[in-house]
Amino acid sequence: MTAYSSETGAYGYSFQYVSNATENYFTYSVRSDILSRFILDVSGQIKQLTWVDYSKEWILFWTQPKLQCQVHALCGPFGICNENAMPFCNCIKGFTEKSPLDWDMSDRTGGCSRNTPLQCGKNSSSRMEKNRFYTMSDVRMPDNARSLQVGSAADCKLGCLSNCSCTAYSYGGNGCSVWYGDLLNLQDQYVGLDGGTIFLRLAGSELPDSKSSKGIVIGIILGSCAGSLALLITMWLLIRQMRRRRGMVGKTKVVAGGLVAFRYGDLQRVTKNFSQKLGGGGFGSVFKGVLLDSTEVAVKKLERIGQGEKQFRTEVSTIGTIQHVNLVQLYGFCSEGMHKLLVYEYMSNGSLDNLLFQNDSGKVLNWKLRYQIALGTARGLAYLHEQCRDCIIHCDIKPENILLNASFVPKVADFGLAKLIGRDFSRVLTTMRGTRGYLAPEWISGLAITAKADVYSYGMMLFEIISGKRNSGEAEKCKPSFFPLLAACKLVEGDTISLVDHRLEGDANLEEVTRACKAACWCVQDDENSRPSMGKVIQILEGVLEVDVPPIPRVLQMFADKPGNLAFFWESSLDRSPSHKVLAESSETKSLL
């Protein structure tokens, strides 16, 4: 941390450690020739950033609290935080947002309120019947617990139930703990010393009635007993049949990173011999499958992957350790001879292009969802570029590679393939990567590719998210048009709302539309040094970083006289490229050109 380079501007701190009979501490000071600043933004985290003159950007040096869910009262009373969810905050069972408008504006500090008030009559037995407890497991305990001296879990429950102010209790190694009033700083899916199971007090109407369900339970038990013999026989036959199968999925190996090494025959069975195709791309085709535990998966058959067995497994294991809420999760892989497959989580809402460009007016993405998708995608790319051990360049950002789960949370797909195929791209491979219309100018010129190539592609995709149409399409008068140029001009004129998908009928947040247009225009600047990092794009979209109206890129200005003639630009650029003659020596490249 004390190292300093005038070229890179890395670090530049002076430390002093003091240790004697009465005290131990250290101090540090920032060198006078570098810039450092502290900020406290809407995340609730205080951050220290250092200016790196070499790359002309601020880098995050230190933050506190380190995790978003560690911010005090982030989700407010009766809100629960989850580091693996987006948004981070939700209301616990039996509660709803106290102010939905504030929650829509990402301010959850007001918390949640009860759907049904607790019943606290004078008759204790009546009170016990009307109020019941809901079990919440693997949560971080709320603040301000109080101890209750009792001898058992039943006594602990009774002690909470007998006090109208008691909202929850917990019983464990530390005895009985109870909470009165609001519950603050709950966290879901939590693993830590202060985590465990808590019992939340709710009105009886919020939970199924145990008395009315007793008759149903008895009936189910009797029916089950009557058919138990037939069930046992069926199970025995099923197990026998499964054991006869070669390479059943239950016997697959688990490799480093928790990935499953599937057999090819297993994947043939779970995909019904690859019969349900979900889509395809430059790396292969994707098929839907269902594992034996009913988990739906997407199986990708890779093409043109030439690594050996050991190298492929090692690289896939590395990809498997990369996890983020906005990246598609890799479950496992298959590597048998020429068969190379990847098994991903299944995304029920498909790819962004299917929802963005479809003609069904009843399924048009509203502006709020579009903005969340743009922001989530930026977070996923920022993680790949800035937070992984090695910077991973996606190389093919486009709506087809942004997948949406059931809650429309965006997840970047195929992010591992750039690393899998190799980071040291040959000149031919570098030229082959990507999709026309999203390629940064430096791809064509033969220059070395950096993460800013992904930034350019993201900017082009962001234009499409705003307009709901392909960038190069037909205008209203059946004339070719190029939307990014129109957006850049409208941004200068201050008329950004007219750029929004006409199917939304103007129902969009003007401030967010302007931020998105500015971010997109900065992302597609000709000089990659003028483009922001994905971390800065997030700050722009969140409204944390204010930026000026960017200049109209020269690449976009080329379409002023010939609007829509996108193919002409790429083809002529290839002709002008100094590496074109070298590239033409490859027969595979010839076919692509």
Secondary structure, DSSP 8 states (H G I E B T S, - for coil): -----TTT----EEEEEEE-SS-EEEEEEE-TTS-EEEEE-TTS-EEEEEEETTTTEEEEEEEESSSGGGSTTTT-TTEEE-TTSSSSEEE-TTEEES-HHHHHTT--TT-EEESS-----S-HHHHHHHEEEEEEEEEE--SS-EEE--SSHHHHHHHHHT-TTEEEEEEETTEEEEEES----EESS--STTEEEEEEEEEGGGS--HHHHHHHHHHHHHHHHHTHHHHHHHHHHHHHHHHHSTT-GGG-EE-GGG-EE--HHHHHHHTTTTTSEEEEETTEEEEEEE-TTS-EEEEEEE-S----HHHHHHHHHHHHT---TTB--EEEEEEETTEEEEEEE--TT-BHHHHHS---GGG---HHHHHHHHHHHHHHHHIIIIISSS----S--SGGGEEE-TT--EEE-STTHHHHH-SS--HHHHHHSS-TTT--HHHHHT----THHHHHHHHHHHHHHHHSS-SEEE-TTS-EEEHHHHHHHHHHHT--GGGS-GGGTT-S-HHHHHHHHHHHHHHT-SSGGGS--HHHHHHHHHTSS--------HHHHTTTTSTT-HHHHHHHHHHH-TTHHHHHTSHHHHHH-
